[in-house]
Amino acid sequence: MNRALGLVPHLFVKDVDVSLSFYRKAFGAVELFRNVLPNGVVLFVNSPSETRG
């Protein structure tokens, strides 16, 4: 069985779009997937950054 090695932080923010814009500029993050509830609330976004060396 393959398991991912490392930690994955989960951030809770009030303004998802503003936060993702910052992560794009600061870390090169790219949004891969967004899960939105029927009422428009963003449940989670998968957005890894390109910080690997």
C-alpha angles and dihedrals in degrees: 000000000000117000128185114249118221142032128295115206120216115210125196113206136170098222110040097181094051091046093049091049089055092047090051093052097039102037108014092248119174123201109237102170138004125195113201126185119229090258091058098257112140108234097187143334126211105217117154119189128226097240098124115124 
